[in-house]
Amino acid sequence: MVQLYNLHPFGSQQVVPCKLEPERFCGGGRDALFVAAGCKVEAFAVTGQELCQPRCAFSTLGRVLCLAYSEAGDYLAAIEEKNKATFLRAYVNWRSKRTENCRVCIRMVGHNVEAPFSDTYKDQMSIIEMPLSEAPLCISCCPVKGDLLVGCTNKLVLFSLKYQIINEEFSILDFERSLIIHIDNIIPVEISFCIGYVALMSDLEVLILKLESDPKNGESVNHQPHKTNNPMRQTEDVSHETLQLESDDFVICQKPMELLGEKSSQSGVSVTLESTGLADEKTKYYHVQHLLYKRFAPDISFCVFSDDVKLHSLQLLPIYQTGSLTSGRKKLSQEKELLSLFCFFSLPHVGYLYMVVKSVELMSVYQYPEKSQQAVLTPQFLHVIASNNLQCFTVRCSAAAAREEDPYVDTTLKVDYSNTYKTAKTQSCIHLLSEAHLLVRAALMDANQLEPGEKAELLEAFKESCGHLGDCYSRLDTQYSHLALPYYKMSGLSMAEVLTRADWVLEDGSQKYERGLIFYINHSLYENLDEELSEELAAKVVQMFHVAEPKQLPHILCSPSMKNINPLTAMSYLSKLDTSGFSSILVTLTKAAMALKMGDLDMHRNEMKSHPEMKLVCGFILEPRLLIQQRKGQIVPTELAAHLKDTQPGLLVASVLGLQKNNKIGIEEADSFFKVLCGKDEDIIPQLLVDLWEAQLVAGLPDVVLQELFFKLTSQYIWRLSKRQPPDTIPLRTSEDLINACSHYGLIYPWVNVLISSDSLADKSYTEDLSKLQSLICGPSFDIASIIPFLEPLSEDTIAGLSVHVLCQTRLKEYEQCIDTLLERCPEAIIPYANHELKEENRTLWWKKLLPELCHRIKCGGEKGQLYLSSLKETLSVVAVELELRDFLNVLPEDGTAAFFLPYLLYCSRKKSLT
């Protein structure tokens, strides 16, 4: 987790009283600061009573170009310039220089000091001059061993720190030039050195190497240059003449590149080791290992290389444990065991942090909001000097190093660490808590390798650290206060436990509720938690939101967790709300719900009458929990919903439909809601749910599958008709209402009405279901084939069943079968049926099917003979109009009475002249 601090974790700010304008500066361990100006270096105290007071000052050979301090050996190294020449010098025993005029000893590196001069060296500063064949460009001191690495053009020179033992009581610091690292194709601008790890940086390139001290395959010390393999050297070498030729007309830029581990040896950078130390040197480097090569592309948009594309602030940061290293009777230095090593470097607008021990990996990328000038990495923070201010980012170096050292580190103790800062309200303490939390999380990543008891202990430690972080973010009023929610969730704390541990009262006795706590409670109450707050805590939550977030108060009161709130308390706070700034309808509905809870029906009715029904629907859309809640994964209708079912069912159906339109409730949830509300079993459909389905068809919901909705309605209509079961409540819409309001309900065919009217014994209680079913079948959208398998319970023995079956057969164009059925069951409906259905391409059925059938049935006789005879006359009138005389004669029966057919024949013969 990377965070940018607006406030910095510094205890104070002090001003150093320099005599001249500072040109270079560097830290001098834990207690000193070096400032170079002109040809002088001043040392200032940074601890104790003499804070920021001068400790000593000494003159340099010339203007200081670069400073580096080594805590190991307590010396200061400097690159100085005089008369356009550069020099490298080390200032040792500088703490003995009390005044500027004190004597100073100047000696060459490696100069043997004889015993008679030992007393003079004890109490005076020494300057060690280190001559080089090439001008030094940059320097770096190893923070562990104190060795000095010097960067020159195309090479690095390593000076190993050592001590000349003068006698048993006295030794002096010295250096030995032990190694030269020849590097082609990179001119170092900055370098960093730490226990054999070398990082060097040019304007746009970074190379990290590791100097190995163990000889491979038993090879002996080689005092001649040792060259690394360079497979890409030939591909990247370009002759000087070609470069000169191309540079006259082109800007040549190499592509960006990042090579990690062994692949970095293919960077095209040649590295050669040349040992220059003595044969008895303790630490010798035999070969080099490439760890990282990264190359950036310059910005060529202006065809000029500007400072905006140059790297800066190269740094190797070690994390280690310390022990004592002694020689004889005297303690000489601290032995430091390296746990992990990190490398940082930066472009003006972005910084990169790599881990380079055991494996090389990118840990973090830091985006700066403005251009950076310099950056310094510490185990906990990254400090960046930007154009206008100082910025501070958190880093994970300490946590990563501890995890790397011991995967099973005692993280229950990193919780004790958290307890120390659990009441703090600063960004720094949040960072410390975060570091402890990261260690716990890292240990849990390999939980499969833990014993059950250890895993349980780690999980408990993890939850406890999450709780501390949740507390911290809930108290801190920053842009990251929302992090209180996830940390409290991971802690496993209940909402009641969080509220109990919250710090309500400030030092002055006033109450303040920070954004983090409000954010957590607000989101928790929106979730379907199976936790009910006590009356006391619920009242506290209402008070909190009345002060901090009054607009959320109606929503808060609708949460299932607030079930135990005293309705009188809720009403008192709701009455104080100023509804001018937000929706008053929501407050009205919440008041109505609370009035119902109190049993005050008059107040409830007054609140519900204060707005028109459509506005009430909008209010329910704003807060669905006024009607529908979830507890333990089950749909639970509210008391208000149950009351509306009995008093305003239309409003209830319209509100649930509005919730569906606005994706506040799903189709299955709505179905379950009405079944639970009406107390019906899963297989029994209440009329209110049928009302909802009909309303969905009328509204044309885009998410509702149309044929599935048709199936639900027709199944319910058919079930009621087959069982002769009337609706449990009065339907909200009649069939006429649906036909007028919805295009899916069609006008019922006229012949159906004739068919239904023939049944004088029809039950009026279910005629509406029959009419709605017939209307759906007559509509343009219904898939008739899908309903046929479900018509079996609806017997054709009844006129209602017969009408549905004939309707479906007609829609499937099975006209001949329908004619036979109607002639058998209801001959009075056959002519209206034929007039409506036998048109256009089906008109031939008048004389091919209907006329022969009527003649046959009349010949057979029976009680329906008169109905058949009347239908035959109507049929002959139609056929006489449609056919020519010859065709008409051909369709008449051969054994018919001529006198009966003569009028129709005469009309057929005369129609042409009449026309």
Secondary structure in CASP SS format (residue, H / E / C, confidence):
PFRMAT SS
TARGET T0000
AUTHOR 0000-0000-0000
METHOD secondary structure of the structure
MODEL  1
M C 1.00
V C 1.00
Q C 1.00
L E 1.00
Y E 1.00
N C 1.00
L C 1.00
H C 1.00
P C 1.00
F C 1.00
G C 1.00
S C 1.00
Q C 1.00
Q C 1.00
V C 1.00
V C 1.00
P C 1.00
C C 1.00
K C 1.00
L C 1.00
E C 1.00
P C 1.00
E C 1.00
R E 1.00
F E 1.00
C E 1.00
G E 1.00
G C 1.00
G C 1.00
R C 1.00
D C 1.00
A E 1.00
L E 1.00
F E 1.00
V E 1.00
A E 1.00
A E 1.00
G C 1.00
C C 1.00
K E 1.00
V E 1.00
E E 1.00
A E 1.00
F E 1.00
A E 1.00
V C 1.00
T C 1.00
G C 1.00
Q C 1.00
E C 1.00
L C 1.00
C C 1.00
Q C 1.00
P E 1.00
R E 1.00
C E 1.00
A E 1.00
F E 1.00
S E 1.00
T C 1.00
L C 1.00
G C 1.00
R E 1.00
V E 1.00
L E 1.00
C E 1.00
L E 1.00
A E 1.00
Y E 1.00
S E 1.00
E C 1.00
A C 1.00
G C 1.00
D C 1.00
Y E 1.00
L E 1.00
A E 1.00
A E 1.00
I E 1.00
E E 1.00
E E 1.00
K E 1.00
N C 1.00
K C 1.00
A E 1.00
T E 1.00
F E 1.00
L E 1.00
R E 1.00
A E 1.00
Y E 1.00
V E 1.00
N C 1.00
W H 1.00
R H 1.00
S H 1.00
K C 1.00
R C 1.00
T C 1.00
E C 1.00
N C 1.00
C C 1.00
R C 1.00
V E 1.00
C E 1.00
I E 1.00
R E 1.00
M E 1.00
V C 1.00
G C 1.00
H C 1.00
N C 1.00
V C 1.00
E C 1.00
A H 1.00
P H 1.00
F H 1.00
S H 1.00
D H 1.00
T H 1.00
Y H 1.00
K H 1.00
D C 1.00
Q C 1.00
M E 1.00
S E 1.00
I E 1.00
I E 1.00
E E 1.00
M C 1.00
P C 1.00
L C 1.00
S C 1.00
E C 1.00
A C 1.00
P C 1.00
L C 1.00
C E 1.00
I E 1.00
S E 1.00
C E 1.00
C C 1.00
P C 1.00
V C 1.00
K C 1.00
G C 1.00
D C 1.00
L E 1.00
L E 1.00
V E 1.00
G E 1.00
C E 1.00
T C 1.00
N C 1.00
K E 1.00
L E 1.00
V E 1.00
L E 1.00
F E 1.00
S E 1.00
L E 1.00
K E 1.00
Y E 1.00
Q E 1.00
I E 1.00
I E 1.00
N E 1.00
E C 1.00
E C 1.00
F E 1.00
S E 1.00
I E 1.00
L E 1.00
D E 1.00
F E 1.00
E E 1.00
R E 1.00
S E 1.00
L E 1.00
I E 1.00
I E 1.00
H E 1.00
I E 1.00
D C 1.00
N C 1.00
I C 1.00
I C 1.00
P C 1.00
V C 1.00
E E 1.00
I E 1.00
S E 1.00
F E 1.00
C E 1.00
I C 1.00
G C 1.00
Y E 1.00
V E 1.00
A E 1.00
L E 1.00
M E 1.00
S C 1.00
D C 1.00
L C 1.00
E E 1.00
V E 1.00
L E 1.00
I E 1.00
L E 1.00
K E 1.00
L E 1.00
E E 1.00
S C 1.00
D C 1.00
P C 1.00
K H 1.00
N H 1.00
G H 1.00
E C 1.00
S C 1.00
V C 1.00
N C 1.00
H C 1.00
Q C 1.00
P C 1.00
H E 1.00
K E 1.00
T C 1.00
N C 1.00
N C 1.00
P C 1.00
M C 1.00
R H 1.00
Q H 1.00
T H 1.00
E H 1.00
D C 1.00
V C 1.00
S C 1.00
H H 1.00
E H 1.00
T H 1.00
L H 1.00
Q H 1.00
L H 1.00
E H 1.00
S H 1.00
D C 1.00
D C 1.00
F C 1.00
V C 1.00
I C 1.00
C C 1.00
Q C 1.00
K C 1.00
P C 1.00
M E 1.00
E E 1.00
L E 1.00
L E 1.00
G H 1.00
E H 1.00
K H 1.00
S H 1.00
S H 1.00
Q H 1.00
S C 1.00
G C 1.00
V C 1.00
S C 1.00
V E 1.00
T E 1.00
L E 1.00
E E 1.00
S E 1.00
T C 1.00
G C 1.00
L C 1.00
A C 1.00
D C 1.00
E C 1.00
K C 1.00
T C 1.00
K C 1.00
Y C 1.00
Y C 1.00
H E 1.00
V E 1.00
Q E 1.00
H E 1.00
L E 1.00
L E 1.00
Y E 1.00
K E 1.00
R E 1.00
F C 1.00
A C 1.00
P C 1.00
D C 1.00
I C 1.00
S C 1.00
F C 1.00
C C 1.00
V C 1.00
F C 1.00
S C 1.00
D H 1.00
D H 1.00
V H 1.00
K C 1.00
L C 1.00
H E 1.00
S E 1.00
L E 1.00
Q E 1.00
L E 1.00
L E 1.00
P E 1.00
I E 1.00
Y E 1.00
Q E 1.00
T E 1.00
G E 1.00
S E 1.00
L E 1.00
T E 1.00
S E 1.00
G C 1.00
R C 1.00
K E 1.00
K E 1.00
L E 1.00
S E 1.00
Q E 1.00
E E 1.00
K E 1.00
E E 1.00
L E 1.00
L E 1.00
S E 1.00
L E 1.00
F E 1.00
C E 1.00
F E 1.00
F E 1.00
S E 1.00
L E 1.00
P C 1.00
H C 1.00
V E 1.00
G E 1.00
Y E 1.00
L E 1.00
Y E 1.00
M E 1.00
V C 1.00
V C 1.00
K C 1.00
S C 1.00
V C 1.00
E E 1.00
L E 1.00
M E 1.00
S E 1.00
V E 1.00
Y E 1.00
Q E 1.00
Y C 1.00
P C 1.00
E C 1.00
K C 1.00
S E 1.00
Q E 1.00
Q E 1.00
A E 1.00
V E 1.00
L E 1.00
T C 1.00
P C 1.00
Q C 1.00
F E 1.00
L E 1.00
H E 1.00
V E 1.00
I E 1.00
A E 1.00
S C 1.00
N C 1.00
N C 1.00
L E 1.00
Q E 1.00
C E 1.00
F E 1.00
T E 1.00
V C 1.00
R C 1.00
C H 1.00
S H 1.00
A H 1.00
A H 1.00
A H 1.00
A H 1.00
R H 1.00
E H 1.00
E H 1.00
D C 1.00
P C 1.00
Y C 1.00
V C 1.00
D C 1.00
T H 1.00
T H 1.00
L H 1.00
K H 1.00
V H 1.00
D H 1.00
Y H 1.00
S H 1.00
N H 1.00
T H 1.00
Y C 1.00
K C 1.00
T C 1.00
A C 1.00
K C 1.00
T C 1.00
Q H 1.00
S H 1.00
C H 1.00
I H 1.00
H H 1.00
L H 1.00
L H 1.00
S H 1.00
E H 1.00
A H 1.00
H H 1.00
L H 1.00
L H 1.00
V H 1.00
R H 1.00
A H 1.00
A H 1.00
L H 1.00
M C 1.00
D C 1.00
A H 1.00
N H 1.00
Q H 1.00
L C 1.00
E C 1.00
P H 1.00
G H 1.00
E H 1.00
K H 1.00
A H 1.00
E H 1.00
L H 1.00
L H 1.00
E H 1.00
A H 1.00
F H 1.00
K H 1.00
E H 1.00
S H 1.00
C H 1.00
G H 1.00
H H 1.00
L H 1.00
G H 1.00
D H 1.00
C H 1.00
Y H 1.00
S H 1.00
R H 1.00
L C 1.00
D C 1.00
T C 1.00
Q C 1.00
Y C 1.00
S H 1.00
H H 1.00
L H 1.00
A H 1.00
L H 1.00
P H 1.00
Y H 1.00
Y H 1.00
K H 1.00
M H 1.00
S H 1.00
G C 1.00
L C 1.00
S C 1.00
M H 1.00
A H 1.00
E H 1.00
V H 1.00
L H 1.00
T H 1.00
R H 1.00
A C 1.00
D C 1.00
W C 1.00
V E 1.00
L C 1.00
E C 1.00
D C 1.00
G C 1.00
S C 1.00
Q E 1.00
K C 1.00
Y C 1.00
E C 1.00
R H 1.00
G H 1.00
L H 1.00
I H 1.00
F H 1.00
Y H 1.00
I H 1.00
N H 1.00
H H 1.00
S H 1.00
L H 1.00
Y H 1.00
E C 1.00
N C 1.00
L C 1.00
D C 1.00
E C 1.00
E C 1.00
L C 1.00
S C 1.00
E H 1.00
E H 1.00
L H 1.00
A H 1.00
A H 1.00
K H 1.00
V H 1.00
V H 1.00
Q H 1.00
M H 1.00
F H 1.00
H H 1.00
V H 1.00
A H 1.00
E C 1.00
P H 1.00
K H 1.00
Q H 1.00
L H 1.00
P H 1.00
H H 1.00
I H 1.00
L H 1.00
C C 1.00
S C 1.00
P H 1.00
S H 1.00
M H 1.00
K C 1.00
N C 1.00
I C 1.00
N C 1.00
P H 1.00
L H 1.00
T H 1.00
A H 1.00
M H 1.00
S H 1.00
Y H 1.00
L H 1.00
S H 1.00
K C 1.00
L C 1.00
D C 1.00
T C 1.00
S C 1.00
G C 1.00
F C 1.00
S C 1.00
S H 1.00
I H 1.00
L H 1.00
V H 1.00
T H 1.00
L H 1.00
T H 1.00
K H 1.00
A H 1.00
A H 1.00
M H 1.00
A H 1.00
L H 1.00
K H 1.00
M H 1.00
G C 1.00
D C 1.00
L H 1.00
D H 1.00
M H 1.00
H H 1.00
R H 1.00
N H 1.00
E H 1.00
M H 1.00
K H 1.00
S C 1.00
H C 1.00
P C 1.00
E H 1.00
M H 1.00
K H 1.00
L H 1.00
V H 1.00
C H 1.00
G H 1.00
F H 1.00
I H 1.00
L H 1.00
E C 1.00
P H 1.00
R H 1.00
L H 1.00
L C 1.00
I E 1.00
Q E 1.00
Q E 1.00
R E 1.00
K C 1.00
G C 1.00
Q E 1.00
I E 1.00
V E 1.00
P E 1.00
T C 1.00
E H 1.00
L H 1.00
A H 1.00
A H 1.00
H H 1.00
L H 1.00
K H 1.00
D H 1.00
T H 1.00
Q C 1.00
P H 1.00
G H 1.00
L H 1.00
L H 1.00
V H 1.00
A H 1.00
S H 1.00
V H 1.00
L H 1.00
G H 1.00
L H 1.00
Q H 1.00
K H 1.00
N C 1.00
N C 1.00
K C 1.00
I C 1.00
G C 1.00
I H 1.00
E H 1.00
E H 1.00
A H 1.00
D H 1.00
S H 1.00
F H 1.00
F H 1.00
K H 1.00
V H 1.00
L H 1.00
C C 1.00
G C 1.00
K C 1.00
D C 1.00
E C 1.00
D C 1.00
I C 1.00
I C 1.00
P C 1.00
Q H 1.00
L H 1.00
L H 1.00
V H 1.00
D H 1.00
L H 1.00
W H 1.00
E H 1.00
A H 1.00
Q H 1.00
L H 1.00
V H 1.00
A H 1.00
G C 1.00
L C 1.00
P C 1.00
D C 1.00
V C 1.00
V C 1.00
L H 1.00
Q H 1.00
E H 1.00
L H 1.00
F H 1.00
F H 1.00
K H 1.00
L H 1.00
T H 1.00
S H 1.00
Q H 1.00
Y H 1.00
I H 1.00
W H 1.00
R H 1.00
L H 1.00
S H 1.00
K H 1.00
R C 1.00
Q C 1.00
P C 1.00
P C 1.00
D C 1.00
T C 1.00
I C 1.00
P C 1.00
L C 1.00
R C 1.00
T C 1.00
S H 1.00
E H 1.00
D H 1.00
L H 1.00
I H 1.00
N H 1.00
A H 1.00
C C 1.00
S C 1.00
H C 1.00
Y C 1.00
G C 1.00
L C 1.00
I C 1.00
Y C 1.00
P H 1.00
W H 1.00
V H 1.00
N H 1.00
V H 1.00
L H 1.00
I H 1.00
S H 1.00
S C 1.00
D C 1.00
S C 1.00
L C 1.00
A C 1.00
D C 1.00
K H 1.00
S H 1.00
Y H 1.00
T H 1.00
E H 1.00
D H 1.00
L H 1.00
S H 1.00
K H 1.00
L H 1.00
Q H 1.00
S H 1.00
L H 1.00
I H 1.00
C H 1.00
G C 1.00
P C 1.00
S C 1.00
F C 1.00
D C 1.00
I H 1.00
A H 1.00
S H 1.00
I C 1.00
I H 1.00
P H 1.00
F H 1.00
L C 1.00
E C 1.00
P C 1.00
L C 1.00
S C 1.00
E C 1.00
D C 1.00
T C 1.00
I H 1.00
A H 1.00
G H 1.00
L H 1.00
S H 1.00
V H 1.00
H H 1.00
V H 1.00
L H 1.00
C H 1.00
Q H 1.00
T H 1.00
R H 1.00
L C 1.00
K C 1.00
E C 1.00
Y H 1.00
E H 1.00
Q H 1.00
C H 1.00
I H 1.00
D H 1.00
T H 1.00
L H 1.00
L H 1.00
E H 1.00
R H 1.00
C C 1.00
P H 1.00
E H 1.00
A H 1.00
I H 1.00
I H 1.00
P H 1.00
Y H 1.00
A H 1.00
N H 1.00
H H 1.00
E H 1.00
L C 1.00
K C 1.00
E H 1.00
E H 1.00
N H 1.00
R C 1.00
T C 1.00
L H 1.00
W H 1.00
W H 1.00
K H 1.00
K H 1.00
L H 1.00
L H 1.00
P H 1.00
E H 1.00
L H 1.00
C H 1.00
H H 1.00
R H 1.00
I H 1.00
K H 1.00
C H 1.00
G C 1.00
G C 1.00
E C 1.00
K C 1.00
G H 1.00
Q H 1.00
L H 1.00
Y H 1.00
L H 1.00
S H 1.00
S H 1.00
L H 1.00
K H 1.00
E H 1.00
T H 1.00
L H 1.00
S H 1.00
V H 1.00
V H 1.00
A H 1.00
V H 1.00
E H 1.00
L C 1.00
E C 1.00
L H 1.00
R H 1.00
D H 1.00
F H 1.00
L H 1.00
N H 1.00
V H 1.00
L C 1.00
P C 1.00
E C 1.00
D C 1.00
G C 1.00
T C 1.00
A H 1.00
A H 1.00
F H 1.00
F H 1.00
L H 1.00
P H 1.00
Y H 1.00
L H 1.00
L H 1.00
Y H 1.00
C H 1.00
S H 1.00
R H 1.00
K H 1.00
K H 1.00
S H 1.00
L H 1.00
T C 1.00
END
